[in-house]
Amino acid sequence: MELNDLVVFGISHHELNTNEREAFIQQMPETIIHELFQEKKLNGYVNLSTCLRVEFYLDINENFSMDELLDKFSLKKGIFIKHGEEAADYLFKVSCGFFSVIKGEDQILAQIKKAHALAIEQETTSKILNIVFNKAIDLGKKFRTESMICHNALSLEAISLKFIKESIGFLNDKKILILGVGDLAQAILYLLVKEGVKDITITNRTYHKALEVQSVFDVNVINFEKKYLAAAENDVIISATSAPHLVLTKEELLPLLNRDKKYTFLDLAMPRDIDPELSSEENIDLFNLDDIWKVYNKNLKTRDELMESYSFLIDKQMVNLKKWFQYYEERKI
């Protein structure tokens, strides 16, 4: 077992836009990785996929070449591969929020924890991955505690709400539909309720999960099959499902919409939930994740400087990680 067996493979929003990330996801990378794991060409993997990145942390078999993995993808644009110490250093920086649009934000650390926990539950992880991920999670916590980078930080959901308000003004008199009840959808729902929005409807493919959310928030719940009718009746439609395909298509939705009414659609899913062709309609404003980041410009320089000033914590954790592997090798001898 060596640190050189660690590899990170994937894409992110830094290199690819929404369309390009979707094209990569449509090649079903998770299926490819899992098949290699079942074939014993990988000793383990952790899938860290979010709305902005699709990354697989791999423990590769000594006889496996990454060229074999790349050959399985027809679209290779933007794919990056890092090995050994470089891969560990990259994960450490991801856990601290160096590569997040909102530098130092908390959400990526929660996503790393969740991805690692799922890999343990599904028995796809390995000893190397467990060591590196545990150290990355510990580092992420320490980095935020010592730097206080998250003090008054804007989250993705906060930026999304800010984006909507800047686009259409006050929300109190608007009817809002939210598709999906995942972490992001619930975080946005919480902010909308806090904002004083009274008329909120939620829907989810699994109905009982929507009812669970309703037990916490004063919202309306509808069956997922009625989402098209609901979209036509609401002013703002926010979609953040985990569906691998479009949830709202132009063909089915357009005949139901009121031509004299203005609609705002916010698609926070990856792959996208809402048909991009809807943006061609005069009474529809359709925004996606790439649009949202354009509103995030404030305090960027200050946060960058703060991140860099505490980057020494990453160096210290890398030293700890290398010492662990050195100790492991010495005990084997």
Phi, psi and omega per residue, in radians:
M1 nan 2.051 -3.109
E2 -2.294 2.685 3.100
L3 -1.116 -0.453 3.120
N4 -1.156 -0.253 3.108
D5 -1.352 -0.171 -3.140
L6 -1.449 2.299 3.109
V7 -2.402 2.445 2.953
V8 -1.999 2.366 -3.044
F9 -2.380 2.283 3.100
G10 2.895 -2.783 -3.126
I11 -2.430 2.880 3.050
S12 -2.630 3.040 -3.132
H13 -1.207 -0.250 3.135
H14 -1.209 -0.600 -3.100
E15 -1.765 -0.515 -3.007
L16 -2.209 2.491 3.073
N17 -1.472 -3.073 -3.065
T18 -1.002 -0.835 -3.123
N19 -1.061 -0.738 -3.104
E20 -1.217 -0.659 3.096
R21 -1.153 -0.690 3.096
E22 -1.062 -0.742 -3.117
A23 -1.073 -0.670 3.107
F24 -1.166 -0.789 -3.114
I25 -1.093 -0.606 -3.130
Q26 -1.157 -0.240 3.060
Q27 -1.439 0.031 3.072
M28 0.971 1.040 -3.116
P29 -1.069 -0.602 -3.121
E30 -1.107 -0.683 3.112
T31 -1.124 -0.736 3.135
I32 -1.086 -0.816 -3.134
I33 -1.088 -0.756 -3.097
H34 -1.162 -0.635 3.103
E35 -1.116 -0.698 3.099
L36 -1.137 -0.618 3.090
F37 -1.144 -0.764 3.136
Q38 -1.154 -0.510 3.113
E39 -1.437 0.066 3.117
K40 1.182 0.303 3.072
K41 -1.453 -0.322 3.011
L42 -2.108 2.365 3.095
N43 -1.387 -0.337 3.128
G44 3.115 2.875 3.067
Y45 -2.728 2.701 3.010
V46 -2.218 2.234 -3.112
N47 -1.680 1.920 3.078
L48 -1.874 1.533 -3.129
S49 -1.989 2.197 3.102
T50 -2.285 -3.033 3.137
C51 -1.193 -0.296 -3.073
L52 -1.978 -0.296 -3.071
R53 -2.511 2.650 2.983
V54 -2.289 1.855 -3.059
E55 -2.280 2.450 3.082
F56 -2.140 2.146 3.080
Y57 -1.694 2.101 -2.952
L58 -2.032 2.514 2.912
D59 -1.885 1.784 -2.961
I60 -1.560 2.558 3.046
N61 -1.227 2.567 -3.059
E62 -1.072 -0.396 -3.120
N63 -1.676 0.102 -3.076
F64 -1.727 2.370 3.092
S65 -1.898 2.402 3.126
M66 -1.157 -0.342 3.066
D67 -1.093 -0.563 3.108
E68 -1.144 -0.638 3.087
L69 -1.216 -0.805 -3.119
L70 -1.074 -0.589 -3.126
D71 -1.101 -0.328 -3.119
K72 -1.448 -0.079 -3.126
F73 -1.960 2.180 3.092
S74 -1.359 -0.541 3.092
L75 -1.848 2.008 -3.055
K76 -1.968 0.009 -3.082
K77 -1.049 2.286 3.042
G78 1.423 -0.083 3.132
I79 -1.237 2.299 3.074
F80 -2.078 2.637 3.119
I81 -2.364 2.288 3.090
K82 -2.290 2.489 -3.059
H83 -2.052 2.663 2.933
G84 0.942 -2.236 -3.108
E85 -1.044 -0.635 3.135
E86 -1.117 -0.672 3.121
A87 -1.170 -0.742 3.131
A88 -1.147 -0.762 3.117
D89 -1.056 -0.686 3.120
Y90 -1.102 -0.821 3.126
L91 -1.081 -0.701 3.114
F92 -1.043 -0.739 3.139
K93 -1.219 -0.640 3.061
V94 -1.070 -0.776 -3.092
S95 -1.126 -0.516 3.111
C96 -1.463 -0.220 3.111
G97 1.626 0.332 -3.133
F98 -1.147 -0.556 -3.067
F99 -1.820 0.131 3.084
S100 -1.379 2.643 3.069
V101 -1.072 -0.711 3.045
I102 -1.687 1.727 -3.023
K103 -0.995 2.260 3.083
G104 1.376 0.127 -3.082
E105 -1.105 2.743 -3.056
D106 -1.359 -0.500 -2.941
Q107 -1.061 -0.681 -3.090
I108 -1.137 -0.610 3.115
L109 -1.143 -0.721 3.086
A110 -1.103 -0.644 3.140
Q111 -1.206 -0.636 3.091
I112 -1.135 -0.778 3.099
K113 -1.024 -0.797 -3.091
K114 -1.138 -0.736 -3.138
A115 -1.117 -0.735 -3.135
H116 -1.203 -0.737 3.121
A117 -1.069 -0.686 3.132
L118 -1.168 -0.684 3.119
A119 -1.121 -0.668 3.084
I120 -1.137 -0.785 -3.129
E121 -1.092 -0.698 -3.105
Q122 -1.548 0.015 3.092
E123 1.027 0.742 3.079
T124 -1.908 -0.013 -3.104
T125 -1.556 -3.072 -3.126
S126 -2.592 3.030 -3.120
K127 -1.084 -0.779 3.124
I128 -1.027 -0.854 -3.108
L129 -1.101 -0.697 3.130
N130 -1.086 -0.762 3.132
I131 -1.081 -0.868 -3.074
V132 -1.157 -0.731 -3.128
F133 -1.202 -0.701 3.109
N134 -1.090 -0.690 3.113
K135 -1.224 -0.604 3.097
A136 -1.152 -0.719 3.140
I137 -1.178 -0.762 3.086
D138 -1.052 -0.737 3.134
L139 -1.122 -0.759 -3.136
G140 -1.019 -0.712 3.109
K141 -1.143 -0.846 -3.089
K142 -1.111 -0.708 -3.123
F143 -1.045 -0.780 -3.112
R144 -1.247 -0.616 3.132
T145 -1.152 -0.804 -3.059
E146 -1.363 -0.647 -3.115
S147 -1.469 -0.398 -3.050
M148 0.953 0.595 -3.080
I149 -1.104 -0.472 -3.063
C150 -1.505 0.041 3.133
H151 -1.097 2.053 -3.102
N152 1.037 0.474 -3.136
A153 -1.346 2.610 3.064
L154 -1.562 2.289 3.074
S155 -1.592 3.017 3.102
L156 -1.044 -0.733 -3.127
E157 -1.175 -0.631 3.118
A158 -1.168 -0.705 3.101
I159 -1.141 -0.692 3.124
S160 -1.069 -0.778 3.119
L161 -1.118 -0.749 3.111
K162 -1.050 -0.718 3.141
F163 -1.087 -0.799 3.135
I164 -1.082 -0.792 -3.110
K165 -1.097 -0.680 3.131
E166 -1.240 -0.425 -3.116
S167 -1.466 -0.658 -3.029
I168 -2.199 -0.040 3.118
G169 1.554 -2.557 -3.081
F170 -1.140 2.555 -3.084
L171 -1.822 -0.245 -3.003
N172 -0.967 -0.570 -3.082
D173 -1.717 0.168 -3.096
K174 -1.712 2.608 3.022
K175 -1.681 2.205 -3.014
I176 -2.131 2.332 3.089
L177 -1.986 2.288 3.084
I178 -2.058 2.158 3.086
L179 -1.753 2.110 -3.092
G180 1.835 2.602 3.137
V181 -2.316 0.504 3.091
G182 -1.279 -3.025 -3.076
D183 -1.013 -0.800 -3.111
L184 -1.150 -0.788 3.141
A185 -1.058 -0.744 -3.133
Q186 -1.208 -0.609 3.104
A187 -1.133 -0.716 3.092
I188 -1.165 -0.729 3.103
L189 -1.006 -0.772 3.126
Y190 -1.019 -0.784 -3.125
L191 -1.180 -0.642 3.116
L192 -1.138 -0.743 3.098
V193 -1.116 -0.723 3.115
K194 -1.118 -0.535 3.140
E195 -1.295 -0.274 3.120
G196 1.732 0.209 3.107
V197 -1.276 2.238 -3.030
K198 -1.734 -0.579 -3.013
D199 -1.797 1.517 -3.116
I200 -2.133 2.308 3.092
T201 -2.092 2.405 3.082
I202 -2.148 2.699 3.072
T203 -2.611 2.687 -3.127
N204 -2.688 2.603 -3.120
R205 -1.035 -0.634 3.040
T206 -1.670 1.830 -2.960
Y207 -1.074 -0.691 -3.052
H208 -1.157 -0.465 3.089
K209 -1.204 -0.614 3.073
A210 -1.160 -0.661 3.114
L211 -1.151 -0.595 3.081
E212 -1.093 -0.702 3.103
V213 -1.167 -0.675 3.134
Q214 -1.091 -0.492 3.132
S215 -1.217 -0.285 3.137
V216 -1.781 -0.699 -3.091
F217 -2.002 2.589 3.106
D218 -1.450 1.446 -3.102
V219 -2.313 2.856 3.035
N220 -1.520 2.574 3.096
V221 -2.187 2.344 3.091
I222 -2.242 2.785 3.042
N223 -1.159 2.556 -3.098
F224 -1.083 -0.498 -3.134
E225 -1.148 -0.333 -3.112
K226 -1.697 0.262 -3.043
K227 -1.112 -0.575 -3.128
Y228 -1.190 -0.790 3.105
L229 -1.108 -0.703 3.135
A230 -1.146 -0.694 3.125
A231 -1.068 -0.677 -3.138
A232 -1.203 -0.481 -3.083
E233 -1.527 -0.260 -3.076
N234 -1.767 2.880 3.140
D235 -1.635 -0.684 -3.111
V236 -2.148 2.242 -3.140
I237 -2.104 2.069 -3.135
I238 -1.982 2.173 -3.099
S239 -2.124 2.250 -3.136
A240 -2.573 0.974 3.138
T241 -1.592 3.047 3.085
S242 -1.843 0.333 -3.109
A243 -1.132 2.494 3.138
P244 -1.460 0.068 -3.068
H245 -2.490 3.060 3.111
L246 -1.104 2.409 3.103
V247 -1.709 -0.574 3.079
L248 -2.150 2.009 3.120
T249 -1.783 2.645 -3.139
K250 -1.090 -0.706 -3.090
E251 -1.009 -0.740 -3.091
E252 -1.526 -0.527 -3.037
L253 -1.476 -0.722 -2.995
L254 -0.968 -0.752 -3.139
P255 -1.083 -0.344 -3.078
L256 -1.606 -0.298 -3.040
L257 -1.322 2.625 3.082
N258 -1.490 2.024 -3.076
R259 -1.114 -0.382 -3.113
D260 -1.641 0.107 -3.075
K261 -2.005 2.514 3.110
K262 -1.604 2.292 3.140
Y263 -2.077 2.490 3.029
T264 -2.133 2.130 3.120
F265 -1.958 2.323 3.104
L266 -2.164 1.952 -3.085
D267 -1.781 1.889 -3.106
L268 -1.838 0.227 -3.080
A269 -1.671 2.733 3.019
M270 -2.531 1.916 0.067
P271 -1.130 2.854 -3.060
R272 -1.143 2.593 3.120
D273 -1.607 -0.536 -2.945
I274 -1.916 2.314 -3.106
D275 -0.983 2.065 -3.133
P276 -1.036 -0.418 -3.110
E277 -1.179 -0.280 3.095
L278 -1.124 -0.401 -3.106
S279 -1.165 -0.253 -3.139
S280 -1.369 -0.196 -3.135
E281 -1.424 2.409 -3.062
E282 -1.116 -0.571 -3.086
N283 -1.643 0.255 -3.118
I284 -2.191 2.241 2.950
D285 -1.890 2.064 -3.119
L286 -2.049 2.155 -3.131
F287 -2.153 2.605 3.066
N288 -2.214 -2.990 -3.052
L289 -1.045 -0.671 -3.126
D290 -1.105 -0.583 3.126
D291 -1.193 -0.660 -3.047
I292 -1.110 -0.694 -3.064
W293 -1.128 -0.332 -3.125
K294 -1.184 -0.328 -3.136
V295 -1.571 -0.091 -3.097
Y296 -1.705 1.655 -3.134
N297 -2.276 -0.315 -3.021
K298 -1.277 2.453 3.054
N299 1.049 0.307 -3.086
L300 -1.103 -0.797 -3.111
K301 -1.102 -0.751 -3.136
T302 -1.065 -0.749 -3.129
R303 -1.195 -0.663 3.090
D304 -1.059 -0.767 -3.137
E305 -1.134 -0.675 3.128
L306 -1.165 -0.721 3.115
M307 -1.051 -0.816 -3.097
E308 -1.135 -0.636 -3.087
S309 -1.186 -0.349 3.117
Y310 -1.912 0.208 -3.124
S311 -1.172 -0.289 3.104
F312 -1.056 -0.427 3.109
L313 -1.122 -0.557 3.098
I314 -1.206 -0.750 3.105
D315 -1.044 -0.746 3.141
K316 -1.109 -0.700 -3.132
Q317 -1.217 -0.567 3.071
M318 -1.127 -0.702 3.083
V319 -1.070 -0.778 3.115
N320 -1.057 -0.724 -3.122
L321 -1.134 -0.782 -3.135
K322 -1.151 -0.623 3.083
K323 -1.110 -0.690 3.130
W324 -1.057 -0.829 -3.126
F325 -1.177 -0.627 3.092
Q326 -1.109 -0.768 3.118
Y327 -1.095 -0.699 -3.140
Y328 -1.097 -0.772 -3.138
E329 -1.142 -0.676 -3.137
E330 -1.158 -0.636 3.127
R331 -1.204 -0.539 3.110
K332 -1.146 -0.653 -3.135
I333 -1.244 nan nan
